[in-house]
Amino acid sequence: MKLFGVWVVLAFAFAQLVTAFLDFNETELSFLESLEYGASKINYNPLMVGLTLIHTAGAKGAVCLDGTLPGYHWHRGYGSGANSWLIQLEGGGWCNSIRTCVYRKKTRRGSSTYMEKQIPFTGILSEKAEENPDFFNWNRIKLRYCDGASFTGDSENKAAQLQFRGQRIWLAAMEDLMSKGMRYANQALLSGCSAGGLAAILHCDEFRNLFPRTTRVKCLADAGLFLDTVDVSGGRTLRSMYSGVVGLQGVQHNLPRICTNHLDPTSCFFPQNLISHIQTPLFILNAAYDSWQIQSSIAPPSADPHGYWHDCRLNHAKCSPSQIRFLQGFRTQMLNAIKGFAMSRRNGLFINSCFAHCQSERQDTWFADDSPEIRNKPIAIAVGDWYFDRAGVKSIDCPTTFHGLICKVPSGNMQFQESHKWRGVIGDRHSQITTIIATCAPPFQVKAATFESPDFGFECRVCAMVSTWRQSYSELINGKRQHGHLHRYTLGHTLASSRCLPQVWLPGGVLDLSYTHLLWLPPRHHLCCLCHHQIDRWSLK
């Protein structure tokens, strides 16, 4: 009996060791499971779609980590969508060592033996027009992820009985679907979430080349903008992880040569070094405060041995001022990483200020009454407008206040009191600026300015709480301007201040306003989202 107890203790200790060792990967794994398969208040009875194994894959060596066949879930299109195809690449982290890959091959992320036989189709995969207005009747396929290298590896380790065949799985799946009608597509969209979002970037141009030039082909990367950034300890957790993935799984041979010709293979696994070179139209959907990157790349337990970031990592309302500055710096790095990408008319952006990871497959974030919006557009409408060329979409939300997960505030909380318009100059271009006085829930009052420029096609809103708002408003409209240029206005002060690093995005470049105290505000129904946040002044030059 005592011997049995010893074995129980040893087994528990080993399990804890494995859990700690796999913390980086399993954080994303468990998080994605909760996103993809958790209960939804929006869609309580989702469409369940069965698993189809790719039986021709085995002969091509296109197998999961454990050698089992890969697979996908397919709901056929109909009506106007019968010849339209949407491929969603599943996410779920990576494995960067023999040990972590051996563990992974005993899960649904490394073996079709453990995959669910049916999964729910929600969000961008939903079959209901009221939940998925532009893609509901398309052929919608979810390609399962069982290689651990974002569908790019091509190697093996015979001693550990591991097959790293992500690239072959990708090719086998595309060949199978082309033979089942995708070759007749008149429009196609390659999308993916997390590690699948990275895969959508890596394979975007390959996907384009499957079809004739007459086919409309575009790509969507959801939560795939993983940054090569410093963690809270000064190290580079994600770079270390990617280095292991690339080296172990033979990824380097399948990375874009336009990148590997001048950068090392690990750098070319980071989207920031790839997106500007992609020829196919690409839409980047990402949270500026990507919850997975915060928890597992920026502030993972391995980089925070004393637990200084523990509370902030789990509840962002508990972040200290220095931690907030660090996270705002991460957002700034993300915006800097997409500057060149954003200059292309063919590309699209939706960078919101939610703490989220993967928003296209969740119904409550994709398209619902309370889903995140920028400029009054939820994600589904923004992606649809971009895909069908109904409108250009370059949407970037204001920085969060870190006082809750505020992505949308109902317009009923706000009343517009008065407005005034005048002309100003930013650089050498004229812009119309509308000043709005808005009253939120008492006792707070907010002053906001809306910048609109047909010349540049951008829209940005700035919000500041002021204690002497009427006096400041009078000063603002009574001509404290010289030669048509906007100068600094001190609108009063309150009890605290907050420094942000905003930028105004223009097609020809970026106007950096980081030297000012101000905040961006998205659409008008967001005016109240900063009511409880106090700023001492705002300025424009």
Sequence and secondary structure as in RCSB ss.txt:
>XXXX:A:sequence
MKLFGVWVVLAFAFAQLVTAFLDFNETELSFLESLEYGASKINYNPLMVGLTLIHTAGAKGAVCLDGTLPGYHWH
RGYGSGANSWLIQLEGGGWCNSIRTCVYRKKTRRGSSTYMEKQIPFTGILSEKAEENPDFFNWNRIKLRYCDGAS
FTGDSENKAAQLQFRGQRIWLAAMEDLMSKGMRYANQALLSGCSAGGLAAILHCDEFRNLFPRTTRVKCLADAGL
FLDTVDVSGGRTLRSMYSGVVGLQGVQHNLPRICTNHLDPTSCFFPQNLISHIQTPLFILNAAYDSWQIQSSIAP
PSADPHGYWHDCRLNHAKCSPSQIRFLQGFRTQMLNAIKGFAMSRRNGLFINSCFAHCQSERQDTWFADDSPEIR
NKPIAIAVGDWYFDRAGVKSIDCPTTFHGLICKVPSGNMQFQESHKWRGVIGDRHSQITTIIATCAPPFQVKAAT
FESPDFGFECRVCAMVSTWRQSYSELINGKRQHGHLHRYTLGHTLASSRCLPQVWLPGGVLDLSYTHLLWLPPRH
HLCCLCHHQIDRWSLK
>XXXX:A:secstr
 HHHHHHHHHHHHHHHHHHHHTHHHHHHHHHHHHHHHS  SS SS EEEEEEE TTSGGGT   TTS   EEEEE
   GGGTTEEEEEE       SHHHHHHHTTSTTT GGGS SEEEE GGG S TTTSTTTTTSEEEEE   SSST
T   EEETTTTEEE HHHHHHHHHHHHHHTTGGG SEEEEEEETHHHHHHHHTHHHHHTTS TTSEEEEEEES  
      TTSS HHHHHHHHHHHHHTGGGGS HHHHTTS TTGGGSGGGTGGG  S EEEEEETT HHHIIIIIS 
GGG TT TTHHHHH GGG  HHHHHHHHHHHHHHHHHTHHHHT TT EEEEE  S S  SS HHHHSSTT  EET
TEEHHHHHHHHHTTSS  EEE     SSS  S   GGG EEEEEEEEEEEETTEEEEEEEEEEE STT EEEEEE
EEETTTTEEEEEEEE TTHHHHHHHHHTT  BTTB         S       EEEETTEEEE TTS   EE SGG
GGGGGTT   S     
